[in-house]
Protein backbone atom coordinates (compact mmCIF):
# COMPACT_ATOMS: atom_id res chain seq x y z
CA UNK A 1 0.00 0.00 0.00
CA UNK A 2 1.34 3.42 -0.88
CA UNK A 3 2.13 6.02 1.72
CA UNK A 4 -0.76 8.17 0.49
CA UNK A 5 -3.19 5.30 1.03
CA UNK A 6 -1.76 4.60 4.47
CA UNK A 7 -2.31 8.23 5.41
CA UNK A 8 -5.87 8.08 4.08
CA UNK A 9 -6.53 4.86 5.98
CA UNK A 10 -5.25 6.43 9.18
CA UNK A 11 -7.57 9.39 8.67
CA UNK A 12 -10.51 7.06 8.17
CA UNK A 13 -9.77 4.98 11.25
CA UNK A 14 -12.07 5.67 14.11
CA UNK A 15 -13.64 4.06 17.08
CA UNK A 16 -16.93 2.29 16.48
CA UNK A 17 -19.28 0.87 19.08
CA UNK A 18 -18.37 -2.75 19.78
CA UNK A 19 -21.89 -3.83 18.88
CA UNK A 20 -21.55 -2.26 15.42
CA UNK A 21 -18.19 -3.92 14.84
CA UNK A 22 -19.48 -7.31 16.01
CA UNK A 23 -22.57 -7.09 13.81
CA UNK A 24 -20.49 -6.07 10.82
CA UNK A 25 -18.18 -9.03 11.46
CA UNK A 26 -21.15 -11.42 11.44
CA UNK A 27 -22.36 -9.86 8.20
CA UNK A 28 -18.93 -10.17 6.58
CA UNK A 29 -18.85 -13.86 7.49
CA UNK A 30 -22.25 -14.37 5.85
CA UNK A 31 -21.16 -12.43 2.76
CA UNK A 32 -17.99 -14.54 2.53
CA UNK A 33 -20.27 -17.59 2.40
CA UNK A 34 -22.33 -15.82 -0.29
CA UNK A 35 -25.31 -15.63 2.07
CA UNK A 36 -26.52 -12.06 1.63
CA UNK A 37 -29.88 -13.16 3.03
CA UNK A 38 -28.11 -13.82 6.33
CA UNK A 39 -26.05 -10.62 6.17
CA UNK A 40 -28.94 -8.15 5.95
CA UNK A 41 -29.93 -8.31 9.64
CA UNK A 42 -26.44 -7.85 11.12
CA UNK A 43 -25.69 -5.07 8.63
CA UNK A 44 -28.87 -3.33 9.70
CA UNK A 45 -27.82 -3.76 13.35
CA UNK A 46 -24.38 -2.31 12.60
CA UNK A 47 -25.96 0.75 10.97
CA UNK A 48 -28.36 1.20 13.88
CA UNK A 49 -25.47 1.04 16.34
CA UNK A 50 -23.35 3.47 14.30
CA UNK A 51 -25.25 5.64 11.86
CA UNK A 52 -22.03 6.75 10.17
CA UNK A 53 -20.90 3.21 9.33
CA UNK A 54 -20.23 3.73 5.61
CA UNK A 55 -18.88 0.24 5.01
CA UNK A 56 -21.99 -1.36 6.53
CA UNK A 57 -24.31 0.79 4.40
CA UNK A 58 -22.29 -0.01 1.28
CA UNK A 59 -22.35 -3.75 2.06
CA UNK A 60 -26.09 -3.64 2.79
CA UNK A 61 -26.78 -1.96 -0.55
CA UNK A 62 -24.73 -4.64 -2.28
CA UNK A 63 -26.57 -7.42 -0.49
CA UNK A 64 -29.96 -5.96 -1.28
CA UNK A 65 -28.97 -5.71 -4.91
CA UNK A 66 -27.82 -9.34 -4.86
CA UNK A 67 -31.18 -10.27 -3.33
CA UNK A 68 -32.92 -8.56 -6.27
CA UNK A 69 -34.19 -5.62 -4.22
CA UNK A 70 -32.90 -2.75 -6.36
CA UNK A 71 -35.21 -0.07 -4.96
CA UNK A 72 -34.17 -0.79 -1.37
CA UNK A 73 -30.53 -1.04 -2.46
CA UNK A 74 -30.71 2.38 -4.15
CA UNK A 75 -32.17 3.98 -1.01
CA UNK A 76 -29.44 2.50 1.18
CA UNK A 77 -26.74 3.45 -1.32
CA UNK A 78 -27.98 7.03 -1.48
CA UNK A 79 -28.02 7.22 2.32
CA UNK A 80 -24.49 5.78 2.38
CA UNK A 81 -23.24 8.45 -0.01
CA UNK A 82 -24.99 11.17 1.98
CA UNK A 83 -23.26 10.10 5.20
CA UNK A 84 -19.72 9.69 3.92
CA UNK A 85 -16.81 11.74 5.11
CA UNK A 86 -14.30 13.24 2.69
CA UNK A 87 -11.73 10.46 3.24
CA UNK A 88 -14.36 7.73 2.85
CA UNK A 89 -15.78 9.06 -0.39
CA UNK A 90 -12.38 9.82 -1.90
CA UNK A 91 -11.05 6.41 -0.86
CA UNK A 92 -14.08 4.74 -2.38
CA UNK A 93 -13.25 6.42 -5.68
CA UNK A 94 -9.67 5.22 -5.40
CA UNK A 95 -10.83 1.67 -4.62
CA UNK A 96 -12.93 1.76 -7.78
CA UNK A 97 -9.83 2.75 -9.72
CA UNK A 98 -7.85 -0.12 -8.22
CA UNK A 99 -10.69 -2.44 -9.26
CA UNK A 100 -10.34 -1.10 -12.83
CA UNK A 101 -13.72 0.62 -12.61
CA UNK A 102 -12.41 3.97 -13.82
CA UNK A 103 -15.68 5.37 -15.17
CA UNK A 104 -17.38 4.79 -11.81
CA UNK A 105 -14.45 6.37 -9.97
CA UNK A 106 -14.55 9.41 -12.21
CA UNK A 107 -18.23 9.78 -11.32
CA UNK A 108 -17.37 9.80 -7.59
CA UNK A 109 -14.58 12.40 -7.70
CA UNK A 110 -16.80 15.33 -8.76
CA UNK A 111 -19.01 14.59 -5.75
CA UNK A 112 -15.96 14.69 -3.46
CA UNK A 113 -14.88 18.00 -4.95
CA UNK A 114 -18.37 19.45 -4.67
CA UNK A 115 -19.01 18.37 -1.07
CA UNK A 116 -15.51 18.96 0.31
CA UNK A 117 -14.04 21.68 -1.96
CA UNK A 118 -11.53 23.15 0.50
CA UNK A 119 -10.26 19.84 1.91
CA UNK A 120 -7.22 17.88 0.76
CA UNK A 121 -9.61 15.26 -0.61
CA UNK A 122 -11.59 17.82 -2.60
CA UNK A 123 -8.43 19.17 -4.15
CA UNK A 124 -7.12 15.67 -4.87
CA UNK A 125 -10.42 14.70 -6.48
CA UNK A 126 -10.15 17.75 -8.73
CA UNK A 127 -6.56 16.82 -9.51
CA UNK A 128 -7.62 13.32 -10.58
CA UNK A 129 -10.38 14.71 -12.80
CA UNK A 130 -7.99 17.18 -14.45
CA UNK A 131 -5.26 14.58 -14.82
CA UNK A 132 -7.67 12.21 -16.59
CA UNK A 133 -8.54 15.05 -18.98
CA UNK A 134 -4.85 15.71 -19.70
CA UNK A 135 -4.74 19.00 -17.77
CA UNK A 136 -1.56 18.15 -15.87
CA UNK A 137 -0.73 21.75 -14.96
CA UNK A 138 -4.20 22.29 -13.46
CA UNK A 139 -3.99 18.97 -11.65
CA UNK A 140 -0.57 19.90 -10.23
CA UNK A 141 -2.03 23.17 -8.92
CA UNK A 142 -4.76 21.22 -7.14
CA UNK A 143 -2.21 18.88 -5.56
CA UNK A 144 -0.29 21.94 -4.35
CA UNK A 145 -3.52 23.28 -2.83
CA UNK A 146 -4.07 19.91 -1.14
CA UNK A 147 -0.59 20.18 0.34
CA UNK A 148 -1.34 23.62 1.77
CA UNK A 149 -4.47 22.43 3.58
CA UNK A 150 -3.11 19.02 4.61
CA UNK A 151 -3.34 18.47 8.35
CA UNK A 152 0.09 16.93 8.80
CA UNK A 153 3.55 16.93 7.33
CA UNK A 154 3.06 13.23 6.62
CA UNK A 155 0.09 14.05 4.39
CA UNK A 156 2.07 16.77 2.60
CA UNK A 157 4.97 14.38 2.00
CA UNK A 158 2.62 11.67 0.70
CA UNK A 159 1.44 14.06 -2.01
CA UNK A 160 4.91 14.78 -3.39
CA UNK A 161 5.01 11.72 -5.70
CA UNK A 162 1.69 12.74 -7.24
CA UNK A 163 3.00 16.23 -7.88
CA UNK A 164 6.18 14.85 -9.45
CA UNK A 165 4.18 12.59 -11.77
CA UNK A 166 1.96 15.47 -12.84
CA UNK A 167 4.98 17.69 -13.48
CA UNK A 168 6.28 14.88 -15.72
CA UNK A 169 2.90 14.97 -17.53
CA UNK A 170 1.87 11.53 -16.28
CA UNK A 171 -1.73 10.68 -15.48
CA UNK A 172 -1.96 10.06 -11.73
CA UNK A 173 -4.96 7.78 -12.31
CA UNK A 174 -2.87 5.10 -14.01
Wavefront OBJ file of the C-alpha trace (Angstrom):
o trace
v 0.000 0.000 0.000
v 1.343 3.416 -0.884
v 2.132 6.018 1.719
v -0.760 8.168 0.491
v -3.187 5.305 1.033
v -1.762 4.602 4.470
v -2.309 8.229 5.408
v -5.867 8.081 4.083
v -6.527 4.863 5.979
v -5.255 6.435 9.183
v -7.571 9.389 8.670
v -10.505 7.058 8.169
v -9.772 4.981 11.246
v -12.067 5.672 14.110
v -13.639 4.061 17.078
v -16.928 2.292 16.485
v -19.277 0.867 19.082
v -18.374 -2.753 19.783
v -21.894 -3.830 18.883
v -21.547 -2.265 15.424
v -18.189 -3.918 14.843
v -19.477 -7.311 16.009
v -22.572 -7.090 13.815
v -20.491 -6.071 10.821
v -18.179 -9.029 11.465
v -21.145 -11.418 11.440
v -22.357 -9.858 8.203
v -18.928 -10.166 6.585
v -18.848 -13.864 7.492
v -22.251 -14.366 5.854
v -21.158 -12.428 2.765
v -17.990 -14.540 2.525
v -20.267 -17.589 2.405
v -22.334 -15.822 -0.288
v -25.313 -15.626 2.073
v -26.519 -12.063 1.634
v -29.878 -13.156 3.027
v -28.112 -13.822 6.334
v -26.053 -10.622 6.174
v -28.942 -8.147 5.947
v -29.925 -8.306 9.636
v -26.435 -7.854 11.124
v -25.685 -5.068 8.627
v -28.870 -3.326 9.704
v -27.821 -3.762 13.348
v -24.376 -2.307 12.595
v -25.962 0.750 10.969
v -28.360 1.198 13.877
v -25.466 1.037 16.337
v -23.353 3.474 14.303
v -25.252 5.638 11.862
v -22.032 6.750 10.173
v -20.898 3.211 9.327
v -20.231 3.731 5.612
v -18.882 0.239 5.014
v -21.992 -1.358 6.529
v -24.306 0.786 4.399
v -22.290 -0.012 1.284
v -22.354 -3.746 2.061
v -26.093 -3.642 2.795
v -26.776 -1.955 -0.546
v -24.726 -4.642 -2.275
v -26.567 -7.424 -0.487
v -29.961 -5.962 -1.279
v -28.966 -5.714 -4.915
v -27.816 -9.340 -4.858
v -31.185 -10.269 -3.328
v -32.923 -8.563 -6.270
v -34.195 -5.618 -4.222
v -32.901 -2.751 -6.363
v -35.211 -0.066 -4.963
v -34.172 -0.794 -1.375
v -30.530 -1.038 -2.463
v -30.709 2.375 -4.155
v -32.168 3.982 -1.008
v -29.445 2.498 1.184
v -26.743 3.450 -1.324
v -27.985 7.033 -1.475
v -28.018 7.223 2.323
v -24.491 5.779 2.379
v -23.245 8.450 -0.009
v -24.990 11.168 1.984
v -23.260 10.095 5.197
v -19.723 9.685 3.923
v -16.813 11.740 5.115
v -14.301 13.242 2.694
v -11.732 10.455 3.239
v -14.363 7.735 2.851
v -15.780 9.065 -0.389
v -12.380 9.820 -1.900
v -11.046 6.415 -0.859
v -14.080 4.745 -2.382
v -13.251 6.420 -5.685
v -9.673 5.217 -5.399
v -10.826 1.667 -4.622
v -12.935 1.761 -7.776
v -9.832 2.755 -9.716
v -7.849 -0.120 -8.216
v -10.689 -2.436 -9.262
v -10.335 -1.100 -12.835
v -13.723 0.621 -12.612
v -12.413 3.973 -13.816
v -15.682 5.375 -15.170
v -17.376 4.794 -11.813
v -14.452 6.368 -9.971
v -14.549 9.415 -12.214
v -18.232 9.783 -11.324
v -17.368 9.804 -7.587
v -14.581 12.400 -7.702
v -16.802 15.334 -8.759
v -19.008 14.594 -5.746
v -15.957 14.688 -3.458
v -14.876 18.000 -4.951
v -18.368 19.445 -4.669
v -19.006 18.369 -1.073
v -15.514 18.962 0.309
v -14.043 21.684 -1.962
v -11.530 23.148 0.503
v -10.258 19.840 1.911
v -7.217 17.883 0.757
v -9.615 15.263 -0.609
v -11.594 17.819 -2.600
v -8.427 19.172 -4.150
v -7.118 15.665 -4.868
v -10.424 14.703 -6.475
v -10.152 17.748 -8.734
v -6.560 16.816 -9.514
v -7.619 13.323 -10.576
v -10.376 14.705 -12.802
v -7.988 17.181 -14.446
v -5.263 14.581 -14.823
v -7.667 12.213 -16.585
v -8.539 15.048 -18.979
v -4.847 15.715 -19.701
v -4.737 19.002 -17.766
v -1.557 18.146 -15.873
v -0.728 21.754 -14.959
v -4.196 22.290 -13.461
v -3.985 18.967 -11.648
v -0.573 19.896 -10.235
v -2.031 23.165 -8.917
v -4.762 21.223 -7.142
v -2.215 18.877 -5.556
v -0.291 21.942 -4.346
v -3.523 23.282 -2.829
v -4.069 19.909 -1.141
v -0.587 20.182 0.339
v -1.338 23.624 1.768
v -4.474 22.426 3.580
v -3.111 19.019 4.609
v -3.345 18.465 8.353
v 0.093 16.935 8.804
v 3.555 16.927 7.333
v 3.062 13.230 6.621
v 0.093 14.055 4.387
v 2.066 16.767 2.604
v 4.972 14.379 2.002
v 2.616 11.673 0.699
v 1.436 14.062 -2.012
v 4.907 14.781 -3.395
v 5.007 11.715 -5.699
v 1.685 12.736 -7.241
v 3.000 16.225 -7.877
v 6.185 14.853 -9.445
v 4.184 12.587 -11.772
v 1.964 15.473 -12.844
v 4.981 17.693 -13.484
v 6.283 14.882 -15.721
v 2.899 14.966 -17.530
v 1.874 11.529 -16.275
v -1.733 10.679 -15.485
v -1.959 10.061 -11.726
v -4.956 7.783 -12.310
v -2.867 5.104 -14.006
l 1 2 3 4 5 6 7 8 9 10 11 12 13 14 15 16 17 18 19 20 21 22 23 24 25 26 27 28 29 30 31 32 33 34 35 36 37 38 39 40 41 42 43 44 45 46 47 48 49 50 51 52 53 54 55 56 57 58 59 60 61 62 63 64 65 66 67 68 69 70 71 72 73 74 75 76 77 78 79 80 81 82 83 84 85 86 87 88 89 90 91 92 93 94 95 96 97 98 99 100 101 102 103 104 105 106 107 108 109 110 111 112 113 114 115 116 117 118 119 120 121 122 123 124 125 126 127 128 129 130 131 132 133 134 135 136 137 138 139 140 141 142 143 144 145 146 147 148 149 150 151 152 153 154 155 156 157 158 159 160 161 162 163 164 165 166 167 168 169 170 171 172 173 174
